[in-house]
Amino acid sequence: MSHSEAGTAMRDGTSTSGGYGVAIQISNRTLREAVAAQLDEEPDLRVVGATADRAEIPRLCELRNPKVVLFEIDSGQGNVVRLVARLRARHPWLRLIGLHDDPGPDPQIAERLQLAGLDQLISYVGGITGI
């Protein structure tokens, strides 16, 4: 079964297969699948959908109703601050976690993301375990 079909999401962000639903957006397929596999090993988490395209996140949230969204902030795919604000307005209960590939993100971007409603920034530098 693909990660996009892993359980049906409930209104509260849990999935029928147990645990909190997590949606993932990572453009690199290998990394996306590795992160999804790692998260599926956690007893309280279940990947309910995964995509390469950041523009698909709002639709993924509507269809799968995750509790957590893990996505790249520096993939060059549209305005990430606008996306965070849109997700926060539509789904205030979501835990929004941004991934970046620098040891420390640009402080101005980090501040704008936080003001828009991002919950946490995590660097890829720590590897899959850090995520």
Solvent accessible surface area in square Angstrom, and as a share of the most:
residue,aa,sasa,rsa
1,M,183,0.82
2,S,58,0.37
3,H,49,0.22
4,S,43,0.28
5,E,101,0.45
6,A,19,0.15
7,G,18,0.17
8,T,86,0.50
9,A,20,0.16
10,M,97,0.44
11,R,198,0.72
12,D,87,0.45
13,G,0,0.00
14,T,39,0.22
15,S,7,0.04
16,T,89,0.52
17,S,63,0.41
18,G,32,0.31
19,G,24,0.23
20,Y,96,0.37
21,G,0,0.00
22,V,3,0.02
23,A,0,0.00
24,I,1,0.00
25,Q,0,0.00
26,I,0,0.00
27,S,52,0.34
28,N,85,0.43
29,R,163,0.59
30,T,108,0.63
31,L,49,0.24
32,R,33,0.12
33,E,78,0.35
34,A,35,0.27
35,V,1,0.01
36,A,1,0.00
37,A,52,0.40
38,Q,75,0.33
39,L,17,0.08
40,D,41,0.21
41,E,135,0.61
42,E,68,0.31
43,P,112,0.71
44,D,81,0.42
45,L,38,0.19
46,R,58,0.21
47,V,0,0.00
48,V,0,0.00
49,G,0,0.00
50,A,28,0.21
51,T,22,0.13
52,A,41,0.32
53,D,62,0.32
54,R,6,0.02
55,A,79,0.62
56,E,69,0.31
57,I,1,0.00
58,P,14,0.09
59,R,151,0.55
60,L,21,0.11
61,C,1,0.01
62,E,85,0.38
63,L,112,0.56
64,R,60,0.22
65,N,22,0.11
66,P,1,0.01
67,K,63,0.27
68,V,22,0.12
69,V,1,0.00
70,L,6,0.03
71,F,0,0.00
72,E,14,0.06
73,I,16,0.08
74,D,66,0.34
75,S,36,0.23
76,G,75,0.72
77,Q,60,0.26
78,G,65,0.62
79,N,68,0.35
80,V,15,0.08
81,V,29,0.17
82,R,167,0.61
83,L,18,0.09
84,V,0,0.00
85,A,44,0.34
86,R,145,0.53
87,L,2,0.01
88,R,51,0.19
89,A,86,0.67
90,R,152,0.55
91,H,13,0.06
92,P,87,0.54
93,W,105,0.37
94,L,5,0.03
95,R,104,0.38
96,L,0,0.00
97,I,20,0.10
98,G,0,0.00
99,L,0,0.00
100,H,7,0.03
101,D,88,0.45
102,D,69,0.36
103,P,117,0.73
104,G,47,0.46
105,P,37,0.23
106,D,70,0.36
107,P,108,0.68
108,Q,133,0.59
109,I,66,0.34
110,A,26,0.20
111,E,102,0.46
112,R,125,0.46
113,L,0,0.00
114,Q,129,0.57
115,L,142,0.71
116,A,19,0.14
117,G,16,0.15
118,L,14,0.07
119,D,67,0.35
120,Q,73,0.33
121,L,48,0.24
122,I,26,0.13
123,S,22,0.14
124,Y,41,0.16
125,V,99,0.57
126,G,54,0.52
127,G,33,0.32
128,I,56,0.28
129,T,124,0.72
130,G,44,0.42
131,I,34,0.17
